[in-house]
Amino acid sequence: MNIPKHQLEERRIQDPKVLQVIRQVPRELFVPETHRKLAYVDCALPIDCGQTISQPYIVAYMTEKLQLSPADIVLEIGTGSGYQTAMLAQLAKEIYTVEVYSELSQKAQKLLTKLGYQNIFYHIGNGSLGWPEKKEFTAIVLTAASKQIPDFLLKQLKNGGRMILPLELGGVQKLCLVNKSSIGKISYEPLLPVRFVSLLF
């Protein structure tokens, strides 16, 4: 099976690299066996530790908005099942992914290693603190909702870089694109309403 056009192209996912990559990643391997029949339905599905794997459209949309290049160094907050990690790893040079739940991190690492990914680095800990040993990233993606952008992440976003995350504002979550100019000025672009699990500190 694969992701049908009405979930992606007909909803204006246009980047050919993103479309190619999302159809190369076998989503059924990233969801529990009990939900594998729903792997290519455009909906979020439960995974271990009370977390979720996002719907294919949202994963593709967030990835497309980052406009990744093969030289990019990406920080992902919320490894989860590793599904979006796999996509990012095919589009950028290196992926540094942080997960608060050790069970999820270890399971994702085992699967992604089995699938042959060699440019992913894993950390178990508080995602709001970024990746302490790495100074700057050209792109950052958060897969959990926060009421504000953690300062550590803004500091680790390189000038000229992009960050995408769900922000909870007034009880409503909205996906936002953050741009950091070449001189370090921050700007925000609200995109669309979403529903993510909350970022754990």
N, C-alpha and C positions, 0 to 999 in steps of 0.2 A: 504493500500500500504506500501511498504518498499523499502529500498535502494538495488538495484540489485548488484550481485556479481561483475559485470564488472566495477562498479564504485569504488569498494573497494578492495576485495581480488585479483582480476586480475590486480590491480595496486599496489600490494605489501603492502597493509595494512594487517599486520599479527597478531597484538596483539589481542588475543581472547577477552580480557576485553573491549578494545576499540570497536571492532566489535559488541559485545553484547550490549554495552551501546548506540551506535549510532543508533542501530535498536530499542531500547526501547524508544527513545525520539521521540515523534510525531512531525516531522518537520512542518507539515501543520498548527499547532497551532501557529507557530512562524513567519509565513509569512502573509501578508495582504490577505483578502478574495479574492481579485481580482486575486491573483497569486497562489491560493491553488492547482490548477490543475497542476502547475509546481513544487510543493513542493519536489518531489522526482526525478526531473531532476537534473543532476549534473551541476548546474550553480548557480552563485550568483543571488540573487533577491533583488529588492528594498524594503526598509522598510521606516518608517517615518523619517523625518528630513534629507532627502537626503542621508541616509546611506544604507548599504546593509547587507544581511545575506549571509555569505560565502557558497560556494558550499560544499556539504557533504564530498567530497574527501579531500578538504583542511582542513576542521574542523577535520576530522579523522586523517589526516597526522600530523597536528600540535599537536594534543592531544597525539598521539602515540610517537612523538619525546620527549615529556616531561617525559615519563617513570614514570608516577605517581604511588605512593603507597598510601594505606589507611591512612597513618600517615601524608601525605603532607599537607602543608598550602600553598594555591595558590593565587596569585594576578593576576586578569584579568583586563587589560586596554581596555575598550571598551565593555560594556555590550551588546550594540546593542539590538537585539531582545531577548537575553537571551538563544539562542539555544546552543552555546558552553558552556555557564555557566552551563546549565543543565547537559551536559556531564561531565564536570569537577567535578560537585557536587556529581556524582555517583562514582567517582574514587579516590577522595581525602577527607581528613578530613574536611577542611573548605575552602570556596572560598570567597575571598574579591574582589568584582567587582566594577570598577569605570567607570562612564559614564558622559560625559560632558553635554549631553542633558537630562534635567529632565524628559521630556515627555517619552523618551525611557526607562530611568531607572524605572520610576513608572509603566509603562506598563509591563516591563519585571518582575518586582517584583510581580505585581498582578498575572501574569500568573504562575510564578514559585512557588509562595505560594499556588496557587490553585492546582498545580500538586503535592504538598506535600513536596517540598524541604525545609529543616529546617537548613541547614548548609551553607547558603549563606548570606553574609553581603553586603549591598549596600551603595555606596557613589556617590554623584553627584558633579563633579568637574573636575579639570585639571588632566588628567591621568599621565602626565609627572612628577607630584609631588608624584606619588605613593599613598600610604595610610599612612598619617602622624602619626596616632596613633599606627600603627603596625611596629615593627622594622625590622623583617626579614621574608622572604618567601622562601620556598624550591623550588618553581617554579613560573615563571612569564610568562604570555602570553599576547602579544599585538595583537589586531585585527585591527590595523590601521597602516599605513606606516609612518615611521619617517626617517629623513635624518641622524640621529645619535641616539644612545641609551641614553636616558635621564639619567644624573648622579644620580638622586634620585633613579631610578630603579636599577641601578647597586649596589648602597649602600644597598638597601633593599633586594637584592638577597643574600641569605645565602651562606656561603662557602660550596662548594659541590653541589650547586644548579644549575638549568637550566632555561634558558629563551629562548623563541622563538618569533620572530617578523619579519615583513617585513621591510627591510631597503631599502631606496631609494638611490642608488649610481649612480651618473652620469646620472640621469634621468630614470634609470631602477630599478624596484623593485625586490628584491630577498629575499626570505625567508631565515632567518639565525638562527642557533642554537648557543646560547651563553652558555658556560660552565664556572663556577667559581670554581676553584680548592679548595681543603681543606685549602690552605694557602692564598686564595683570588686572585689567578692569573686568568686573563680573557683570554679565547680563543674563536675564532669564527669559525663556520663551515657554509659556504654558501650551501644552499640546492637546491632550484629550483626557477625559475622566477614566480612571482605572480603579481596580481593587486588588491590592496586594496585602500580604501579611505584613505585620509591623516589624521594623528593624529592632533587633534586640541589642541592648548595650551591655 
